Amino acid sequence: MTCKELLYVEDALGHEAIMKNCSCKTSNDLKDVSLSSYIKELETLHNDLFNKFLNLL
């Protein structure tokens, strides 16, 4: 993996970590059950993407 590719993966990991944390916090704060459920799905999606990027290293 080149240096540029490694920087891209590190950047993507950071973005996915932020999205995962934001969606987790948001789903816990929401009162609407259906909206909270949807945000939890997004949290799962971002967690999966984070793990895929992590496995590239």
Buried (B, 14 or more C-beta within 10 A) or exposed (E): EEEEEEEBBEEBBEBBBEBBEBBBEBBEEBEEEEEBEBBBEBBEBBBEBBEEBEEEE
